[in-house]
Amino acid sequence: MEVYASGELVWDTTETDAPRWVLVLHDQPRDAPGWLDSRDPATPQAASASQCVELIRRTLHQATGQWPVHVTLTPVQYRQRLRFRATF
């Protein structure tokens, strides 16, 4: 059985002195979307696709204890929001 996580990687500017990427998880049964703080303010807003994939992989690993095998990205808004799907 394939296990996956999906959601969006969002550039969060709510803390103006420390903007950062956060993951908004979707497809959680009976739950509102969840947030995962990447805790990595070093990844810039203009990060490359490979940097964003690595950030998603590390953040999901911290939250689940498992490394995603594959992560796909789809841009929603230029450098502000990316949809992702990760398979474990």
C-alpha positions in Angstrom: 0.0 0.0 0.0 1.4 3.3 -1.0 1.6 6.0 1.7 1.7 9.6 0.7 1.5 13.1 2.1 0.3 16.1 0.1 -0.2 19.8 0.6 1.5 23.1 -0.1 4.9 24.6 0.7 4.1 28.2 1.6 6.3 31.2 2.1 5.1 32.5 5.5 5.6 36.2 6.3 3.4 36.4 9.4 6.6 36.8 11.4 8.1 39.8 9.6 11.5 39.4 11.3 11.7 35.7 10.4 9.9 34.7 7.2 10.2 31.1 6.4 8.7 28.1 4.5 6.0 26.1 6.1 4.2 23.0 5.0 0.4 22.9 4.9 -0.7 19.3 4.9 -3.9 18.3 3.1 -5.8 15.0 2.7 -6.0 14.4 6.4 -9.2 12.5 7.1 -11.6 14.4 9.3 -9.0 17.0 10.1 -8.4 20.6 9.1 -5.2 21.1 7.2 -2.2 20.8 9.5 0.9 23.0 9.5 4.5 21.8 9.8 7.1 24.5 10.5 10.2 23.7 8.6 12.3 25.3 11.3 14.8 26.2 8.6 14.9 30.0 8.1 18.1 29.5 6.0 16.2 28.3 2.9 15.6 31.5 1.0 12.3 32.6 -0.7 14.0 32.2 -4.1 15.1 28.6 -3.3 15.5 26.3 -6.3 13.1 23.4 -6.8 15.7 20.9 -5.5 16.2 23.0 -2.3 12.4 23.0 -1.8 12.2 19.2 -2.3 15.0 18.7 0.2 13.2 21.0 2.7 10.0 19.1 2.3 11.8 15.7 2.7 13.6 16.9 5.9 10.4 18.4 7.4 8.3 15.3 6.7 11.1 13.1 8.2 11.1 15.2 11.4 7.3 14.9 11.6 6.9 11.2 10.7 10.3 9.6 11.3 10.2 8.3 7.7 12.0 9.7 4.6 9.9 10.3 1.6 11.0 8.3 -1.4 9.7 10.7 -4.0 8.5 14.3 -3.9 6.8 16.2 -6.8 6.3 19.9 -6.9 3.7 22.0 -8.9 4.1 25.8 -8.7 0.9 27.7 -7.7 2.3 31.2 -7.4 5.8 32.1 -8.3 8.1 31.6 -5.3 5.2 32.0 -2.8 3.4 28.6 -2.9 4.1 25.2 -4.3 1.9 22.1 -4.2 3.7 18.9 -3.3 3.0 15.2 -3.1 5.4 12.9 -1.3 5.4 9.1 -1.3 6.9 7.1 1.4 
